[in-house]
């Protein structure tokens, strides 16, 4: 094996290790985010909404959407969205209404209770952003770099689904 082939193989191996490390970190960060939200809701005494549901309410915000739109935006997986939307409607955190054009589709929006949950999550995120910034842990440029890189990975993966399969 030539020195060039050996170096290329070592570089591929190193890249693969970095890629797998990044994948693992993204997965751990998502689980940790859910734990952070759960902890906040326990701290304020709200136990009837789980972290996934709270994040769903936060992401819907002031919009009126369908479950399909939430899935196509990439926020949630299929059955998970439907299950959580039903739970949130039943608990009074969301309004739902059949679409006039497509009667199979249901549009949802937050109730006042849902907006209160959204505001708790927004305040939590605001405190964390302030803490990260003021401590110097991560600044605006750092998050811009992270976001830019993650969007490129997202586009690559989306292209793999669209064009290869």
C-alpha positions as CSV (number, residue, x, y, z in Angstrom):
1,X,0.0,0.0,0.0
2,X,1.4,3.4,-0.9
3,X,1.8,6.2,1.5
4,X,-0.8,8.2,-0.3
5,X,-3.4,5.4,-0.1
6,X,-2.6,4.9,3.5
7,X,-3.1,8.6,4.3
8,X,-6.3,8.7,2.3
9,X,-7.6,5.6,4.3
10,X,-6.6,7.2,7.6
11,X,-8.3,10.5,6.6
12,X,-11.6,8.6,5.6
13,X,-11.4,6.7,8.9
14,X,-10.9,10.0,10.9
15,X,-13.8,11.7,9.0
16,X,-16.1,8.7,9.7
17,X,-15.2,8.9,13.4
18,X,-16.0,12.6,13.4
19,X,-19.2,12.1,11.6
20,X,-20.4,9.4,14.0
21,X,-19.4,11.5,17.0
22,X,-21.5,14.4,15.6
23,X,-24.5,12.2,15.0
24,X,-24.3,10.9,18.5
25,X,-24.0,14.4,19.9
26,X,-27.0,15.7,18.0
27,X,-29.0,12.7,19.3
28,X,-27.8,13.3,22.9
29,X,-28.5,17.1,22.6
30,X,-32.1,16.4,21.5
31,X,-32.7,14.0,24.5
32,X,-31.0,16.5,26.8
33,X,-33.3,19.3,25.5
34,X,-36.3,17.2,26.3
35,X,-34.9,16.6,29.8
36,X,-34.3,20.3,30.3
37,X,-37.9,21.1,29.3
38,X,-39.2,18.3,31.5
39,X,-37.2,19.6,34.5
40,X,-38.5,23.2,33.9
41,X,-42.1,22.0,33.9
42,X,-41.6,20.0,37.0
43,X,-40.0,23.1,38.6
44,X,-43.1,25.2,37.8
45,X,-45.5,22.4,38.8
46,X,-46.9,21.6,35.3
47,X,-47.0,17.8,35.0
48,X,-49.9,17.2,32.5
49,X,-47.8,18.3,29.5
50,X,-44.7,16.3,28.6
51,X,-41.6,17.8,27.0
52,X,-42.4,16.7,23.5
53,X,-45.8,18.2,23.8
54,X,-44.4,21.5,25.2
55,X,-41.9,21.7,22.3
56,X,-44.8,21.0,19.9
57,X,-46.8,23.9,21.4
58,X,-43.7,26.1,21.2
59,X,-43.0,25.3,17.5
60,X,-46.6,25.9,16.5
61,X,-46.6,29.3,18.2
62,X,-49.1,31.7,16.7
63,X,-49.6,29.6,13.6
64,X,-52.6,27.5,12.5
65,X,-51.2,24.3,11.0
66,X,-52.1,20.7,10.1
67,X,-50.2,17.6,11.4
68,X,-48.9,17.2,7.9
69,X,-47.4,20.6,7.9
70,X,-45.6,19.9,11.1
71,X,-44.2,16.7,9.6
72,X,-43.1,18.4,6.4
73,X,-41.4,21.2,8.3
74,X,-39.4,18.4,9.9
75,X,-40.4,19.0,13.5
76,X,-42.0,15.6,14.2
77,X,-42.5,12.0,13.1
78,X,-45.9,10.8,11.8
79,X,-47.7,8.9,14.5
80,X,-46.0,10.9,17.2
81,X,-47.5,14.2,15.9
82,X,-51.0,12.8,15.6
83,X,-50.9,11.2,19.1
84,X,-49.6,14.4,20.8
85,X,-51.9,16.7,18.9
86,X,-54.9,14.6,20.0
87,X,-53.7,14.6,23.6
88,X,-53.2,18.4,23.5
89,X,-56.6,19.0,22.0
90,X,-58.3,16.7,24.6
91,X,-56.5,18.6,27.4
92,X,-57.5,22.0,26.1
93,X,-54.2,23.3,24.9
94,X,-55.2,23.4,21.3
95,X,-58.2,24.1,19.2
96,X,-58.9,21.8,16.2
97,X,-61.1,22.4,13.1
98,X,-61.7,20.4,10.0
99,X,-60.3,22.0,6.8
100,X,-63.1,23.4,4.6
101,X,-61.3,22.3,1.4
102,X,-60.0,18.9,2.5
103,X,-62.3,17.5,5.1
104,X,-59.7,14.8,6.0
105,X,-57.3,17.4,7.2
106,X,-57.6,19.1,10.6
107,X,-56.1,22.5,11.4
108,X,-54.9,23.2,14.9
109,X,-54.0,26.3,16.8
110,X,-53.1,27.1,20.4
111,X,-55.7,27.9,23.0
112,X,-54.9,30.4,25.8
113,X,-53.6,27.5,27.9
114,X,-51.4,26.4,25.0
115,X,-50.0,29.9,24.6
116,X,-49.1,29.8,28.4
117,X,-47.1,26.6,27.8
118,X,-45.5,28.1,24.7
119,X,-44.5,31.2,26.8
120,X,-42.9,29.1,29.5
121,X,-40.7,27.3,26.9
122,X,-39.9,30.6,25.2
123,X,-38.8,32.1,28.6
124,X,-36.7,29.0,29.3
125,X,-35.0,29.3,25.9
126,X,-34.5,33.0,26.4
127,X,-32.8,32.4,29.8
128,X,-30.5,29.8,28.3
129,X,-29.6,32.0,25.3
130,X,-28.7,34.8,27.7
131,X,-26.7,32.5,29.9
132,X,-24.8,31.0,27.0
133,X,-24.0,34.5,25.7
134,X,-23.1,36.1,29.0
135,X,-20.9,33.2,30.1
136,X,-19.1,33.2,26.8
137,X,-19.9,29.5,26.3
138,X,-21.2,30.2,22.8
139,X,-21.7,33.4,21.0
140,X,-23.7,34.5,18.0
141,X,-21.0,33.6,15.5
142,X,-20.6,30.2,17.1
143,X,-24.3,29.4,16.7
144,X,-24.3,30.8,13.2
145,X,-21.5,28.4,12.3
146,X,-23.3,25.4,14.0
147,X,-26.5,26.3,12.3
148,X,-24.9,26.7,8.9
149,X,-23.2,23.3,9.2
150,X,-26.3,21.5,10.4
151,X,-28.3,23.0,7.5
152,X,-25.8,21.6,5.0
153,X,-26.1,18.2,6.6
154,X,-29.9,18.5,6.6
155,X,-29.8,19.3,2.8
156,X,-27.5,16.4,2.1
157,X,-29.7,13.9,4.0
158,X,-32.9,15.3,2.3
159,X,-31.2,15.0,-1.1
160,X,-30.3,11.3,-0.2
161,X,-34.0,10.6,0.5
162,X,-35.3,12.4,-2.6
163,X,-32.8,11.2,-5.2
164,X,-31.4,7.9,-4.2
165,X,-34.5,6.0,-2.9
